[in-house]
Amino acid sequence: MTLTRKLDPAAWQPEIEIVSYRLDNGLQLFVLPDARVPMVSLQLHYHVGSRYELQGITGISHLFEHLMFRGSETLGPEEFSRILQAKGGEINAFTTRDHTSYFENLPAEHLELGLKLEADRLANLKLNEENFQTELQVVISERKLRSVDSPFGLLLEQLFATAYTQHPYQWPVIGWDQDLKRMGLRECLSYYRTYYHPGNLSVVIAGDVKPDAARDLVDRHLGQIPSPGAPLPLKVKEPPQRGERRAVLKKVAQVEALFAGFHIVGMDHPDIYPLALLSIILSGGKSSRFYQEFVRPGRAVEMEAEIAPPPWTSEDADLMVLTAIAAPGQPLPQLEEDLWAALARFHQDGARPEELARAKKLLRAQAARGLAQNFYRGLLVGLFHLKTGDAGRVNQLLKLYEAVTLEDLQRVAQQYLRQDNRTTVTLKPVSPEESQALGEMV
Amino acid sequence: MAGYVPEIQQAVLPGGLRFLGVEYDRVPWVSITFMAKRGSEADPPGKAGVADCAAEMLTLGTGKRSQLELATDIEARGASLSSRSGWDATIVGLEGLAEDFPELMATLAEIVQTPAFPAEEFPLLQERRRAELAHLLDDPREVANRRFTRLFFGDAPYGHPPTGDLETLKNIGLTDLQDFYRREFTPADSTLVVVGMSSFARMTEEAGKAWQGWQGGGPASAPYTRAPERLCSPGLYLLDRPDLTQSEIRLGHLGLPRSHPDYFALRLVNYILGEGGFSSRLMSRIRSDLGCTYGIRSTFHFRRAPGPFVISTFTPAAQTALVVKEIKAVVQEVKEAGVTEQELAEAQSYYVGHFPLGLETARQIGSRVVSMDLYDLGWDYLQQYRQRIQEVTPDAAREAARKHLQPDSLTALVVGPAALCAKDLEALGPVEIIAQN
């Protein structure tokens, strides 16, 4: 390839090369070779998140993610991170409603070390009561940070707890405070045995590696770990909402705010593509409808219509969340009325062709930018596989967005952004004294 | 030299503006950055936020296009524009698909060269900022960061948040923004950087077309380079927030300028002290051993003049004093006993191994190039980087820790519920209660 061709945008191919393998113990492996930077992103996606929990042990998936760093038969607490970081690695993990993902972005020459240590903590995790208790305190501090003391954490929790009545998306990934406080090491270990084995694991290796060599390495380290097979799939569905639900949360705050959630679809559903474009038309960028109507004139600090676009969409039906943060002195009821009026106009008139074109180009641009990073390429493939069973769909993504029509946009707006399908939670600011009189915030 | 280390090419454009370009072939992207080498440190006294407001004002209309036309034209290309001021520089960046490079370059030039400062936009900008600043008071982390900056530096040029605050916003008029622009946006003290899927020859041609006639203003204000003569007295300060369940904690003292010869040694020491995640002493002690926090980090803010060294964490309120005490003990220990050879070797191999990860995207490369230029790090900086890290000896690291960590000079700010933490804090020393502003 000549330099000129390499620097020609028209010659660029967005497709991700995906080589997939399945080991005898059920482990699913995807290798995404790309030799331009001498690094790899090693990702282990366990198909377990907060949706697999039960009342009483909410937060166990996320707590367990923390415990995976607390040592094995041979390694002390946090030694896993120290060893790989000392090789230049970026080590972290995250828990969502649907999966728990561990990753190491590290120099390609240390891929085997990464696999060896991942296999070690999968097969030989060692936990005692003392380090369990320490980590539990860390998670309790994290919950206070993210939920209790953050401006809108409790509000979002209330939104999901109100919008979902039967589906486990009703509780937060971090768990309820009282569940965290009552949970024991024994429950965590039983959870570990059910969900942490190769039959429930997808591994992605993206970067400077040859596919067959990567497969051999994975087989050498993870291939011998036995698996009882994939856990039974948990089929659960939130019943259709039959009328708006409203709730109020009072806390010390400078501003009034409103969060409204509309039940939409999960990642496997084709409507996710027009919904993602719709959210951009409503509030993506400064030329968007909401910015021009509400934020620019200083009526709202923030006015957003957000969905988690693929690959971040949840596996089961998610919410589109509208956030309205009123500017100080702006009455929230008026802002809310004008927000619903803006949606009603969209129901009536739909989008203009140039709005749809802008949203499509924005997604195309974001895709191109994201593909520069092995980490992101790996996440795309791993999460599409996990949530739709079809890793190859990542290479159709731009076409799926491109195919969306103006009619699709109007239809999804009318179908999902309806009052009966809506849950609205408002934040009412109170003084510190009133807040204290309302009882402890947990 | 490995192939992934970008080659920086340079040219001087006809109007005298320095131009730096990097050919980038990973994805069809282009990142264009204009930098004026003065930032929020050049805000006039009592008018914190001028530089950042001026930066935003540039995007709100030019001689040719209104704010809506600009936003629509840029976003129709899927591109994104950002314009803000930080310490030491004001940066206007536009990035998007490489297929739109000529239009993006022309648009950025139009924004920087011909801002209209429309009078009708200014009250709206003020209104938006007033709302944002009020809303920030609901975020304890922001409150702590902003209050610490003011407390520590007082009236010195680094003593306010770049976005200003509710008090100073009232003092700012449209002419202040125009004055800042006319003074600080000049080819003599600015640089244009392009990283993208394009040949350097083509970049230079487009840059030349767009910038050749630009005279700009000037002369720019004198660069701020010296530490302030007076700083806040070390000690314990408490901002009472009865509505919080945790305390936000900041401890800091004066750090070093970016040009200091101990830069690499101190980066390594600080990685071991508090920047290296689970490899750091602070994380080990405060999180892994004591379970007192989810996160803790220490940072030397290296700027043109000495920036602050700050340790940031949070903890359930009842543990506040314990955490403050433990942090000081860890800093003391690193100052006195230094770091081990193994810790140093691991910190070095972290930075060396991790180096390519910071060069994957055009934006990452662009911001590296911008800071090389802003702080005169030399054009071979990226080539030399790993060697400079590896050259630091255990003695040099120990010496840097001994010289530059000042546990006895720490200013500690707690933002949290006094009812749950004040008494224990008083056992550590006198506590001064301070107000929100």
Interface residues (C-beta under 8 A of the other chain):
Chain A: L3 T4 K6 L7 D8 P9 A10 W12 R36 V37 P38 M39 F69 P77 E78 S81 R82 Q85 A86 K87 G88 G89 E90 I91 N105 L106 P107 H110 Q133 T134 E135 L136 Q137 V138 V139 I140 S141 E142 K144 L145 V148 D149 S150 P151 K251 V252 A253 Q254 V255 G284 G285 K286 S287 S288 Y291 Q292 V295 R296 P297 G298 A300 V301 I325 A327 P328 E354 A357 R358 K361 L362 L363 R364 A365 Q366 A368 R369 L371 A372 Q373 N374 P432 S435 Q436 M441
Chain B: A2 Y4 E23 D25 R26 V27 P28 W29 Q67 L68 A71 T72 I74 E75 A76 R77 G78 A79 S80 E95 G96 L97 A98 E99 L124 E127 R128 R130 A131 E132 A134 H135 L137 D138 D139 P140 M197 S198 S199 P242 D243 L244 T245 Q246 G276 G277 F278 S279 M283 S284 R287 S288 D289 L290 G291 C292 T293 Y294 F314 T315 P316 A345 E346 A347 S349 Y350 Y351 V352 G353 H354 F355 P356 L357 L359 E360 T361 A362
